[in-house]
Amino acid sequence: MMDFPSAGSRLHFEGKCQPCRFIDHPDGCRNGYECNFCHFRDHDASSAKTHRPSKGVRSGYKRSVNQVMHSDMSEEQKLEAYKKLAERSPYMRCLLRAVVPNIDDLLEEQGHVEAASSKSTDQPRAPGLQPAAQMPRTPGQQGPASSKLSL
């Protein structure tokens, strides 16, 4: 029987594990053997998670997407706005895939090579942008619209 450095390491040799983000920190992983993520250090650098923007930046990106979604622009103008937003970062493209599933193809048509290289089947689902529960609004009610996406 083989000993594993963490509980999450059991799937390592099947290629189904997720690397622990904290194993290489100076203090190591706080969960130790109980960690549900893999503690083997031989993960491919390209499979490591890409940079995740700070919460404030992520919130700003989501606000930008919501502003375009709920604007009075025509569908063609919205599509152009989505394309411009998608050029900002890989994270923004990931958000936009929930709204415009073919955003990578549209950017590729325009010659944006970076969008084509970020296209991958093993990317995580788009963070956030899950439809909020529909709640009736009273006339003149201020605040977030019921059709806006929740975090």
NORCOR-V120426 format. One line per field, one symbol per residue. ss: DSSP state (a for helix, b for strand, c for the rest). phi: phi as a letter, one per 20 degrees, with the letter a starting at -180 (. if undefined). burial: 1 if it has 24 or more other ideal C-beta (glycine too) atoms within 12 Angstrom, else 0. Layout:
ss: ???
phi: ???
burial: ???
//
This chain:
ss: ccccccaaaaaaaaccccbccccccccccccaaacccbccccccaaacccccccaaaaaaaaaaaaaaacccccaaaaaaaaaaaacccaaaaaaaaaacccaaaaaaacccaaaaaccccccccccccbbcccccccccccccccccbbc
phi: .eedfbffffegfemdecfffdfefgemefelfffedfdfeeffffefffgdffgfffffffffffffgdeeffffffffffffffffafffffffffecgefffffffenefgfffefbeeeffffmlegeffcfdegmfeofffefeef
burial: 0000110110010000111100100000100000101111000000000000000001001101110110000000011011101101011111111111001101100000001001100000011110000000000000000001100
//
